[in-house]
Amino acid sequence: MDGILNLDKPAGITSAGALNRIKRLVPKGTKIGHAGTLDPFATGVLLVLVGRATKCCERLMGAAKQYEATMKFGATTSTDDLDSPEQPYPSEHPIQPIPRQQIEAVLPRFIGSIQQRPPAFSAMKVKGRRAYDLARRGMTVNLEPRTVQIHSIELLQYAWPFLELRIECGRGTYIRSIARELGEALDVGGFLMALRRTRIGDFFASDAVSLETLEKDGIQKHLKLMSFP
């Protein structure tokens, strides 16, 4: 049993939780893993690697990814997403709705090879400890910016205070950071409201299978077979 499952991860479950449900469907002792974590509130493509396919993890992690993201302006959160309470953005001016043209003028700054500061609530390590563990204890977490690749950003819809974007990017990009930094660039604040991963490499959300379907059909029918090293 070797292959890749293109799973459509639902909201409200961690990537590890989704993997645990699939582990019950494979023979005991079968290697299983996933390429690229999604936050619990996020949905979409989660590549589950079964058997010898686990050897492909690094290659798949490096594949280009596409997301559809909904952001909210006018406030911030400590987690840069909807999993923590909204906080007023510390602007020197009263926050007013901003025109679409102003957003379109700023978006090119976030395309290409850019410096991005990861969220304090992230899996990045600080002196050997996960940043989110330190942040949850109320400690100040200052993560250094790092270089990420943003291939393209398309504005799908905008109606203040909500903005929908389609983003194509490389490995290690935090969409939550784009929401925060875009809000800062516009001086209104911003955070991520919803996120769907629509593609990893040649795997698309339109072809993904749900956990319920896997549990009904078994995984063999939905495994993508390929040659493995």
C-alpha angles and dihedrals in degrees: 000000000000126000150083127283116207098212124191098216113212125221119264098043132086122238088247090052091053090049092052091056091052092047088068089061098056130071115273112270095027113139113240134173142142136242113227125004124241122206115249094256092049125091137195140057115021112167111217113198118209127193115327090002088080086077088068094060099106093046092050092044087058095052120110115268133206126205138182109212135186115205131187122215129204099053143042136218131209091242095042088237141068094278092090133045121279117256128196114261111241098235124159089223133051108271112249132175110277124220121252091240091062091054091047090052092054100043095078088067087068097052124091129016102345139168112247130184110219118230117268087236096061139110092254113125125241112191090335097314129102112257092227091056090056094043092051089056090057095254120144110251119198112185120190117240115255135194118265133170121239109186099185144344122204122190106225103174140349131190113152123288094014126072127183119202137178109216130189113194148152134251120308097022116144112210087194088062091052089054092050096044094044089053090050092049089053092043093233103092125237146198139188116269102175138002134192123181105216101178146017111185107303094348116099132192089231088067097040123118127223126238089243092056092049091050090049099043102028119238102270092079092054101041114117105221120212141151114281131199 
